[in-house]
Amino acid sequence: MQSPSLYLFLLVGISAVLAAPPETAKPKCPPSSIELHLLSNGKKYYFHRPLVDYGEAKGFCESNNMRLPIIETIDELDVVLARANTTIGVTWWMDASDVGQEPGQFRWANGQELPRNSSLWQENQPNSFGPGKKTCVFYSSFFGKHLYDTMCDDIYWAVCQANQGC
């Protein structure tokens, strides 16, 4: 017969394992060779130099554990544009499109809707969408410092946003 102390020992051990707090997952961060810029909105960005289409921009960011930015306010757009203005590019891909949606029904990559009447859009934008078109979103410091839509195979610069905690 097993001793009661052995059962107690096993019970305490199992309880300790089950009660242990889960380890906090560390965010996936870009390689150290990528120079991130901490902006006043508390987020870190990388401004990628070569001109690329939307798919290439998204692929580059994701392959380096980042993503194209999702902008929530005009203030946040201004912060990112201010830093973008210090680099070579004036037009930058954002992580929103109407791909897989009805034409003109824009969504951010996180699933949030980007309504056509949003104050983030430049006046008279969006205007490039239509049946059979794949339309993606970019922002510009040249045209008017707001969001615009264009064909996803156009080429602009990529700005990548690092995961929180990187």
The 8 nearest C-alpha neighbors of each residue, nearest first, counted from 0:
[[1, 2, 3, 5, 6, 4, 7, 9],
 [2, 0, 3, 5, 6, 4, 7, 8],
 [1, 3, 4, 5, 0, 6, 7, 8],
 [4, 2, 6, 5, 7, 1, 8, 0],
 [3, 5, 7, 2, 6, 8, 1, 9],
 [6, 4, 8, 7, 3, 2, 9, 1],
 [7, 5, 9, 3, 8, 4, 10, 2],
 [6, 8, 4, 10, 5, 9, 11, 3],
 [7, 9, 5, 11, 6, 10, 4, 12],
 [10, 8, 12, 6, 7, 11, 13, 5],
 [9, 11, 7, 13, 12, 8, 6, 14],
 [10, 12, 14, 8, 9, 13, 7, 15],
 [13, 11, 9, 15, 14, 10, 8, 16],
 [12, 14, 16, 10, 15, 11, 9, 17],
 [15, 13, 11, 17, 12, 16, 18, 10],
 [16, 14, 18, 12, 13, 17, 19, 11],
 [17, 15, 13, 19, 14, 18, 12, 11],
 [16, 18, 14, 15, 19, 13, 20, 12],
 [17, 19, 15, 16, 14, 20, 13, 21],
 [20, 18, 16, 17, 15, 21, 14, 22],
 [21, 19, 18, 22, 17, 23, 16, 15],
 [22, 20, 23, 19, 24, 18, 17, 16],
 [23, 21, 24, 20, 19, 25, 18, 16],
 [22, 24, 21, 25, 20, 26, 164, 19],
 [23, 25, 22, 26, 21, 27, 164, 163],
 [24, 26, 23, 27, 164, 28, 165, 22],
 [27, 25, 28, 164, 24, 162, 165, 163],
 [26, 28, 64, 25, 162, 29, 165, 65],
 [27, 29, 165, 64, 26, 162, 30, 161],
 [28, 30, 63, 64, 31, 65, 33, 27],
 [31, 29, 32, 33, 28, 63, 64, 34],
 [30, 32, 33, 29, 34, 28, 35, 63],
 [33, 31, 30, 34, 29, 35, 63, 45],
 [34, 32, 31, 30, 35, 29, 45, 63],
 [35, 33, 32, 45, 36, 31, 44, 46],
 [34, 36, 45, 44, 43, 33, 37, 161],
 [35, 37, 44, 43, 38, 45, 34, 42],
 [38, 36, 43, 42, 41, 35, 44, 39],
 [39, 37, 40, 41, 42, 36, 43, 78],
 [38, 40, 41, 37, 78, 42, 75, 79],
 [39, 41, 38, 42, 75, 78, 37, 79],
 [42, 40, 39, 38, 37, 43, 163, 36],
 [43, 41, 40, 37, 38, 44, 163, 160],
 [42, 44, 37, 36, 161, 35, 160, 38],
 [45, 43, 160, 36, 35, 159, 161, 46],
 [44, 46, 35, 159, 158, 47, 36, 34],
 [45, 47, 158, 157, 48, 159, 44, 83],
 [48, 46, 157, 158, 45, 49, 156, 159],
 [47, 49, 156, 46, 50, 157, 87, 88],
 [50, 48, 51, 47, 156, 157, 155, 154],
 [49, 51, 156, 155, 154, 48, 52, 157],
 [52, 50, 154, 155, 55, 56, 156, 49],
 [51, 53, 154, 152, 55, 153, 54, 56],
 [52, 54, 56, 151, 55, 57, 152, 92],
 [55, 53, 57, 56, 52, 58, 151, 152],
 [54, 56, 58, 52, 57, 53, 51, 59],
 [57, 55, 53, 59, 157, 58, 54, 51],
 [56, 58, 54, 60, 55, 59, 67, 53],
 [59, 57, 55, 61, 56, 60, 62, 54],
 [60, 58, 56, 62, 57, 61, 55, 63],
 [59, 61, 65, 66, 63, 57, 159, 58],
 [60, 62, 64, 65, 58, 63, 66, 59],
 [63, 61, 59, 60, 64, 58, 65, 57],
 [62, 64, 29, 61, 60, 65, 59, 30],
 [65, 63, 61, 29, 28, 62, 27, 60],
 [66, 64, 161, 60, 61, 160, 63, 159],
 [67, 65, 60, 159, 160, 61, 68, 57],
 [66, 68, 159, 94, 93, 160, 57, 158],
 [69, 67, 93, 160, 94, 70, 66, 159],
 [68, 70, 94, 107, 93, 71, 67, 95],
 [71, 69, 72, 68, 76, 75, 93, 73],
 [70, 72, 69, 75, 73, 76, 119, 74],
 [73, 71, 75, 74, 70, 76, 119, 118],
 [72, 74, 76, 75, 119, 77, 71, 118],
 [75, 73, 77, 72, 76, 78, 71, 40],
 [74, 76, 78, 72, 77, 73, 70, 79],
 [75, 77, 73, 79, 74, 78, 80, 70],
 [76, 78, 80, 74, 75, 79, 81, 73],
 [79, 77, 75, 81, 76, 80, 74, 82],
 [78, 80, 76, 82, 81, 77, 83, 75],
 [79, 81, 83, 77, 82, 78, 84, 76],
 [80, 82, 78, 84, 79, 83, 77, 85],
 [83, 81, 84, 80, 79, 85, 78, 86],
 [82, 84, 80, 85, 86, 81, 79, 88],
 [83, 85, 81, 82, 86, 80, 89, 140],
 [84, 86, 83, 82, 87, 81, 88, 80],
 [87, 85, 83, 84, 88, 82, 46, 89],
 [86, 88, 89, 85, 48, 84, 83, 156],
 [89, 87, 86, 90, 156, 83, 84, 91],
 [88, 90, 140, 139, 141, 84, 91, 87],
 [91, 89, 139, 138, 155, 88, 156, 137],
 [90, 92, 156, 137, 138, 157, 155, 158],
 [93, 91, 137, 157, 136, 156, 155, 53],
 [92, 94, 137, 68, 67, 136, 95, 69],
 [95, 93, 67, 68, 69, 108, 107, 92],
 [96, 94, 107, 106, 136, 93, 108, 135],
 [97, 95, 135, 105, 98, 134, 136, 106],
 [96, 98, 105, 100, 104, 134, 103, 102],
 [99, 97, 100, 133, 96, 134, 135, 102],
 [98, 100, 97, 101, 133, 96, 102, 104],
 [101, 99, 97, 98, 104, 102, 105, 103],
 [100, 102, 104, 103, 97, 99, 98, 130],
 [103, 101, 129, 104, 128, 130, 97, 100],
 [102, 104, 128, 105, 97, 101, 129, 115],
 [105, 103, 97, 101, 102, 100, 106, 114],
 [106, 104, 97, 96, 113, 103, 112, 95],
 [107, 105, 112, 113, 95, 111, 96, 110],
 [106, 108, 95, 111, 109, 110, 94, 112],
 [107, 109, 110, 94, 95, 106, 111, 69],
 [110, 108, 107, 111, 106, 69, 94, 95],
 [111, 109, 108, 107, 106, 112, 95, 113],
 [112, 110, 107, 106, 109, 113, 108, 105],
 [111, 113, 106, 114, 105, 107, 110, 104],
 [112, 114, 106, 105, 107, 111, 115, 117],
 [115, 113, 117, 116, 112, 105, 104, 106],
 [114, 116, 117, 113, 125, 103, 120, 124],
 [115, 117, 114, 118, 120, 119, 113, 124],
 [118, 116, 119, 114, 115, 120, 113, 121],
 [117, 119, 120, 116, 73, 121, 72, 145],
 [118, 120, 117, 145, 146, 73, 121, 72],
 [121, 119, 146, 145, 118, 124, 117, 147],
 [120, 122, 145, 124, 146, 123, 147, 119],
 [121, 123, 124, 120, 125, 145, 118, 143],
 [124, 122, 121, 125, 126, 120, 147, 115],
 [125, 123, 126, 121, 122, 120, 147, 148],
 [124, 126, 148, 147, 127, 123, 115, 120],
 [125, 127, 124, 128, 148, 123, 149, 147],
 [128, 126, 149, 148, 125, 129, 134, 150],
 [129, 127, 103, 134, 102, 126, 132, 130],
 [128, 130, 102, 132, 131, 127, 103, 133],
 [129, 131, 132, 102, 128, 101, 133, 103],
 [130, 132, 129, 133, 102, 128, 134, 101],
 [133, 131, 129, 130, 134, 128, 150, 102],
 [134, 132, 98, 151, 150, 97, 135, 131],
 [133, 135, 150, 151, 149, 128, 97, 96],
 [136, 134, 96, 151, 148, 149, 150, 95],
 [135, 137, 148, 95, 93, 147, 96, 92],
 [138, 136, 92, 93, 91, 147, 146, 148],
 [139, 137, 146, 91, 145, 90, 147, 92],
 [138, 140, 90, 144, 141, 89, 142, 145],
 [139, 141, 144, 89, 142, 143, 80, 90],
 [142, 140, 139, 89, 143, 144, 90, 138],
 [143, 141, 139, 140, 144, 145, 89, 138],
 [142, 144, 145, 141, 140, 139, 121, 146],
 [145, 143, 140, 139, 142, 138, 141, 146],
 [144, 146, 121, 120, 138, 143, 119, 139],
 [145, 147, 138, 120, 121, 137, 119, 136],
 [148, 146, 137, 136, 125, 124, 138, 120],
 [147, 149, 136, 125, 135, 127, 134, 137],
 [150, 148, 134, 127, 135, 151, 136, 147],
 [149, 151, 134, 152, 153, 133, 135, 132],
 [150, 152, 135, 53, 134, 153, 133, 149],
 [151, 153, 52, 150, 53, 154, 54, 133],
 [154, 152, 52, 151, 150, 155, 149, 53],
 [153, 155, 52, 51, 50, 152, 156, 53],
 [156, 154, 50, 51, 91, 90, 52, 92],
 [155, 157, 50, 91, 51, 48, 90, 49],
 [158, 156, 47, 56, 92, 91, 46, 159],
 [157, 159, 46, 45, 47, 67, 91, 44],
 [158, 160, 67, 45, 66, 44, 60, 65],
 [159, 161, 44, 66, 68, 65, 67, 43],
 [162, 160, 65, 43, 44, 163, 165, 159],
 [161, 163, 165, 65, 164, 26, 28, 160],
 [164, 162, 165, 161, 26, 42, 43, 28],
 [163, 165, 162, 26, 25, 28, 161, 27],
 [164, 28, 163, 162, 161, 26, 27, 43]]
